[in-house]
């Protein structure tokens, strides 16, 4: 799972089968801040065969939680919005190199 909100992006990895029972690889440290504070989104990975029905089920519950094929990267649109809101600065090399 990936949660992006007010603070840093949080990735949540799950353990399955015997690894979940033993918990040897579990990391249950407390987070520095709540990732669902304020405006946030969550993306859940799923097998390609399950994406359609999970998407339908989630649409009835929340607009913040979405599903994607497990082989697709998480795209929250953050990079595009940052690019849209930034302008390139032009550097006047003559003025910059002036003694």
Secondary structure, DSSP 8 states (H G I E B T S, - for coil): -EEESSSS-EE-----HHHHHH-TT------SS-TTSSS-EEEEEE-GGGHHHHHHHHHTT-SSEEEEETTS----SHHHHHHHH-------HHHHH--
